């Protein structure tokens, strides 16, 4: 939902000019809100991911907290109430 709000604001600010440079702020906003896209999984060696995932799936409460609440719903973040303006400086990720 939040990525859709950010996209809508970017499209409105583009005022019909949908060239790359007018839509580039969308990516900046996504990174500002959600981070660079790197995940904990990338830091875990491939040979260890499957056993860890199996262990996680054996504990539904932990699975819900880690995957659903923290990873997908991002309940640790406050709700998005205001999208930064298109011309606002973006903090480095």
Backbone as JSON Lines, residues from 0, in Angstrom:
{"i":0,"aa":"X","n":[0.83,-1.18,0.0],"ca":[0.0,0.0,0.0],"c":[0.88,1.25,0.0]}
{"i":1,"aa":"X","n":[1.88,1.26,0.86],"ca":[2.72,2.46,0.95],"c":[3.49,2.7,-0.35]}
{"i":2,"aa":"X","n":[3.96,1.65,-0.98],"ca":[4.68,1.85,-2.25],"c":[3.74,2.43,-3.31]}
{"i":3,"aa":"X","n":[2.46,2.05,-3.24],"ca":[1.48,2.62,-4.16],"c":[1.25,4.1,-3.9]}
{"i":4,"aa":"X","n":[1.21,4.49,-2.63],"ca":[1.07,5.9,-2.28],"c":[2.26,6.7,-2.79]}
{"i":5,"aa":"X","n":[3.45,6.14,-2.61],"ca":[4.66,6.82,-3.08],"c":[4.64,6.94,-4.6]}
{"i":6,"aa":"X","n":[4.19,5.89,-5.29],"ca":[4.11,5.92,-6.75],"c":[3.1,6.96,-7.2]}
{"i":7,"aa":"X","n":[1.94,7.01,-6.55],"ca":[0.92,7.98,-6.94],"c":[1.41,9.41,-6.78]}
{"i":8,"aa":"X","n":[2.07,9.67,-5.67],"ca":[2.59,11.03,-5.47],"c":[3.63,11.39,-6.52]}
{"i":9,"aa":"X","n":[4.47,10.43,-6.87],"ca":[5.49,10.68,-7.9],"c":[4.83,10.95,-9.25]}
{"i":10,"aa":"X","n":[3.81,10.19,-9.6],"ca":[3.11,10.38,-10.88],"c":[2.4,11.73,-10.92]}
{"i":11,"aa":"X","n":[1.79,12.1,-9.83],"ca":[1.11,13.4,-9.77],"c":[2.13,14.53,-9.94]}
{"i":12,"aa":"X","n":[3.26,14.42,-9.26],"ca":[4.29,15.45,-9.33],"c":[4.91,15.52,-10.74]}
{"i":13,"aa":"X","n":[4.89,14.41,-11.48],"ca":[5.47,14.4,-12.83],"c":[4.63,15.22,-13.81]}
{"i":14,"aa":"X","n":[3.4,15.51,-13.47],"ca":[2.5,16.36,-14.28],"c":[2.47,15.94,-15.75]}
{"i":15,"aa":"X","n":[2.33,14.64,-15.97],"ca":[2.21,14.13,-17.34],"c":[3.52,13.9,-18.06]}
{"i":16,"aa":"X","n":[4.63,14.27,-17.47],"ca":[5.96,14.06,-18.07],"c":[6.55,12.81,-17.41]}
{"i":17,"aa":"X","n":[6.44,11.68,-18.1],"ca":[6.82,10.41,-17.5],"c":[8.18,9.92,-17.96]}
{"i":18,"aa":"X","n":[9.06,10.84,-18.27],"ca":[10.43,10.44,-18.6],"c":[11.16,9.97,-17.33]}
{"i":19,"aa":"X","n":[12.22,9.25,-17.56],"ca":[12.98,8.63,-16.47],"c":[13.34,9.61,-15.35]}
{"i":20,"aa":"X","n":[13.84,10.77,-15.7],"ca":[14.29,11.71,-14.66],"c":[13.13,12.25,-13.83]}
{"i":21,"aa":"X","n":[11.92,12.26,-14.38],"ca":[10.76,12.73,-13.62],"c":[10.23,11.63,-12.7]}
{"i":22,"aa":"X","n":[10.49,10.37,-13.05],"ca":[10.0,9.25,-12.24],"c":[11.07,8.7,-11.29]}
{"i":23,"aa":"X","n":[12.3,9.13,-11.46],"ca":[13.41,8.66,-10.62],"c":[13.17,8.89,-9.12]}
{"i":24,"aa":"X","n":[12.5,9.96,-8.72],"ca":[12.27,10.16,-7.28],"c":[11.51,9.0,-6.62]}
{"i":25,"aa":"X","n":[10.75,8.24,-7.4],"ca":[10.03,7.09,-6.83],"c":[11.01,6.09,-6.22]}
{"i":26,"aa":"X","n":[12.06,5.78,-6.94],"ca":[13.06,4.84,-6.43],"c":[13.73,5.41,-5.18]}
{"i":27,"aa":"X","n":[14.03,6.7,-5.19],"ca":[14.63,7.34,-4.02],"c":[13.7,7.24,-2.81]}
{"i":28,"aa":"X","n":[12.42,7.46,-3.05],"ca":[11.44,7.39,-1.96],"c":[11.32,5.97,-1.42]}
{"i":29,"aa":"X","n":[11.32,4.98,-2.33],"ca":[11.26,3.59,-1.88],"c":[12.45,3.25,-1.0]}
{"i":30,"aa":"X","n":[13.63,3.66,-1.43],"ca":[14.84,3.39,-0.64],"c":[14.8,4.11,0.7]}
{"i":31,"aa":"X","n":[14.32,5.33,0.7],"ca":[14.23,6.09,1.93],"c":[13.26,5.41,2.91]}
{"i":32,"aa":"X","n":[12.16,4.92,2.4],"ca":[11.14,4.31,3.26],"c":[11.49,2.88,3.66]}
{"i":33,"aa":"X","n":[11.97,2.07,2.7],"ca":[12.13,0.64,2.95],"c":[13.57,0.16,3.01]}
{"i":34,"aa":"X","n":[14.52,1.02,2.71],"ca":[15.92,0.62,2.74],"c":[16.42,0.24,1.37]}
{"i":35,"aa":"X","n":[17.62,-0.25,1.33],"ca":[18.31,-0.52,0.06],"c":[17.85,-1.78,-0.64]}
{"i":36,"aa":"X","n":[17.1,-2.63,0.04],"ca":[16.66,-3.87,-0.58],"c":[17.52,-5.06,-0.21]}
{"i":37,"aa":"X","n":[18.62,-4.82,0.46],"ca":[19.41,-5.96,0.91],"c":[18.7,-6.59,2.11]}
{"i":38,"aa":"X","n":[18.85,-7.86,2.24],"ca":[18.15,-8.56,3.31],"c":[19.12,-9.38,4.14]}
{"i":39,"aa":"X","n":[18.62,-9.82,5.25],"ca":[19.4,-10.69,6.11],"c":[19.76,-11.98,5.39]}
{"i":40,"aa":"X","n":[18.86,-12.45,4.55],"ca":[19.1,-13.69,3.8],"c":[20.35,-13.63,2.95]}
{"i":41,"aa":"X","n":[20.66,-12.47,2.44],"ca":[21.86,-12.33,1.61],"c":[23.13,-12.51,2.44]}
{"i":42,"aa":"X","n":[23.05,-12.26,3.74],"ca":[24.21,-12.39,4.61],"c":[24.4,-13.81,5.14]}
{"i":43,"aa":"X","n":[23.38,-14.65,4.97],"ca":[23.44,-16.02,5.48],"c":[23.97,-16.92,4.37]}
{"i":44,"aa":"X","n":[24.97,-17.74,4.65],"ca":[25.51,-18.64,3.63],"c":[24.42,-19.56,3.07]}
{"i":45,"aa":"X","n":[24.48,-19.84,1.79],"ca":[23.45,-20.64,1.11],"c":[23.24,-21.99,1.79]}
{"i":46,"aa":"X","n":[24.3,-22.63,2.24],"ca":[24.16,-23.95,2.84],"c":[23.41,-23.91,4.17]}
{"i":47,"aa":"X","n":[23.32,-22.75,4.79],"ca":[22.66,-22.61,6.08],"c":[21.21,-22.13,5.97]}
{"i":48,"aa":"X","n":[20.83,-21.57,4.83],"ca":[19.49,-20.99,4.69],"c":[18.37,-22.02,4.85]}
{"i":49,"aa":"X","n":[18.49,-23.16,4.2],"ca":[17.42,-24.18,4.27],"c":[17.23,-24.71,5.68]}
{"i":50,"aa":"X","n":[18.29,-25.11,6.38],"ca":[18.07,-25.57,7.76],"c":[17.46,-24.49,8.66]}
{"i":51,"aa":"X","n":[17.88,-23.24,8.49],"ca":[17.3,-22.16,9.29],"c":[15.83,-21.96,8.96]}
{"i":52,"aa":"X","n":[15.5,-22.02,7.68],"ca":[14.1,-21.86,7.27],"c":[13.24,-22.99,7.83]}
{"i":53,"aa":"X","n":[13.74,-24.21,7.79],"ca":[12.99,-25.34,8.36],"c":[12.73,-25.12,9.84]}
{"i":54,"aa":"X","n":[13.75,-24.67,10.56],"ca":[13.58,-24.4,11.98],"c":[12.57,-23.3,12.23]}
{"i":55,"aa":"X","n":[12.59,-22.28,11.4],"ca":[11.65,-21.17,11.54],"c":[10.21,-21.64,11.32]}
{"i":56,"aa":"X","n":[10.01,-22.5,10.33],"ca":[8.66,-22.99,10.03],"c":[8.13,-23.93,11.1]}
{"i":57,"aa":"X","n":[8.97,-24.45,11.95],"ca":[8.52,-25.31,13.06],"c":[7.95,-24.49,14.21]}
{"i":58,"aa":"X","n":[8.13,-23.19,14.2],"ca":[7.67,-22.31,15.27],"c":[6.78,-21.21,14.67]}
{"i":59,"aa":"X","n":[5.46,-21.48,14.57],"ca":[4.56,-20.52,13.91],"c":[4.59,-19.11,14.5]}
{"i":60,"aa":"X","n":[4.71,-18.98,15.81],"ca":[4.73,-17.64,16.41],"c":[5.97,-16.87,15.96]}
{"i":61,"aa":"X","n":[7.11,-17.54,15.93],"ca":[8.34,-16.9,15.48],"c":[8.26,-16.59,13.99]}
{"i":62,"aa":"X","n":[7.7,-17.51,13.22],"ca":[7.53,-17.3,11.78],"c":[6.68,-16.06,11.53]}
{"i":63,"aa":"X","n":[5.58,-15.95,12.27],"ca":[4.7,-14.79,12.1],"c":[5.44,-13.49,12.44]}
{"i":64,"aa":"X","n":[6.18,-13.51,13.53],"ca":[6.89,-12.3,13.95],"c":[7.97,-11.9,12.94]}
{"i":65,"aa":"X","n":[8.8,-12.85,12.54],"ca":[9.94,-12.53,11.68],"c":[9.5,-12.25,10.25]}
{"i":66,"aa":"X","n":[8.72,-13.14,9.67],"ca":[8.39,-13.01,8.25],"c":[7.23,-12.05,8.02]}
{"i":67,"aa":"X","n":[6.13,-12.26,8.72],"ca":[4.94,-11.47,8.45],"c":[5.01,-10.07,9.08]}
{"i":68,"aa":"X","n":[5.14,-10.03,10.41],"ca":[5.1,-8.74,11.09],"c":[6.31,-7.86,10.76]}
{"i":69,"aa":"X","n":[7.49,-8.44,10.86],"ca":[8.7,-7.63,10.68],"c":[9.06,-7.47,9.19]}
{"i":70,"aa":"X","n":[9.08,-8.58,8.46],"ca":[9.53,-8.53,7.07],"c":[8.54,-7.98,6.08]}
{"i":71,"aa":"X","n":[7.26,-8.38,6.2],"ca":[6.27,-7.96,5.21],"c":[5.47,-6.74,5.67]}
{"i":72,"aa":"X","n":[4.86,-6.83,6.84],"ca":[4.03,-5.74,7.32],"c":[4.83,-4.58,7.92]}
{"i":73,"aa":"X","n":[6.07,-4.86,8.29],"ca":[6.97,-3.84,8.84],"c":[6.34,-3.11,10.02]}
{"i":74,"aa":"X","n":[5.78,-3.88,10.93],"ca":[5.1,-3.29,12.08],"c":[6.04,-2.52,13.0]}
{"i":75,"aa":"X","n":[7.33,-2.68,12.84],"ca":[8.31,-1.94,13.64],"c":[8.46,-0.5,13.15]}
{"i":76,"aa":"X","n":[7.91,-0.18,11.98],"ca":[7.99,1.18,11.45],"c":[6.68,1.91,11.69]}
{"i":77,"aa":"X","n":[6.75,3.21,11.96],"ca":[5.5,3.98,12.05],"c":[4.85,4.05,10.67]}
{"i":78,"aa":"X","n":[3.54,4.23,10.66],"ca":[2.81,4.32,9.4],"c":[3.26,5.53,8.59]}
{"i":79,"aa":"X","n":[3.19,5.4,7.3],"ca":[3.53,6.5,6.41],"c":[2.37,7.49,6.43]}
{"i":80,"aa":"X","n":[2.63,8.67,6.92],"ca":[1.57,9.67,6.99],"c":[1.8,10.81,6.01]}
{"i":81,"aa":"X","n":[3.03,10.98,5.57],"ca":[3.32,12.05,4.62],"c":[4.44,11.59,3.71]}
{"i":82,"aa":"X","n":[4.2,11.68,2.43],"ca":[5.24,11.36,1.47],"c":[6.12,12.59,1.31]}
{"i":83,"aa":"X","n":[7.44,12.43,1.3],"ca":[8.29,13.6,1.1],"c":[8.06,14.19,-0.29]}
{"i":84,"aa":"X","n":[8.14,15.51,-0.43],"ca":[7.96,16.12,-1.75],"c":[9.0,15.62,-2.73]}
{"i":85,"aa":"X","n":[8.66,15.71,-4.01],"ca":[9.56,15.21,-5.06],"c":[10.93,15.86,-5.0]}
{"i":86,"aa":"X","n":[10.96,17.16,-4.71],"ca":[12.23,17.89,-4.71],"c":[12.97,17.82,-3.38]}
{"i":87,"aa":"X","n":[12.42,17.08,-2.41],"ca":[13.06,16.98,-1.11],"c":[14.36,16.19,-1.23]}
{"i":88,"aa":"X","n":[15.4,16.58,-0.54],"ca":[16.64,15.81,-0.58],"c":[16.41,14.43,0.04]}
{"i":89,"aa":"X","n":[17.05,13.45,-0.54],"ca":[16.91,12.08,-0.08],"c":[18.16,11.69,0.69]}
{"i":90,"aa":"X","n":[17.95,11.15,1.9],"ca":[19.09,10.71,2.71],"c":[19.72,9.48,2.04]}
{"i":91,"aa":"X","n":[21.03,9.35,2.08],"ca":[21.68,8.17,1.49],"c":[21.25,6.9,2.23]}
{"i":92,"aa":"X","n":[21.09,5.83,1.44],"ca":[20.65,4.55,2.03],"c":[21.79,3.83,2.7]}
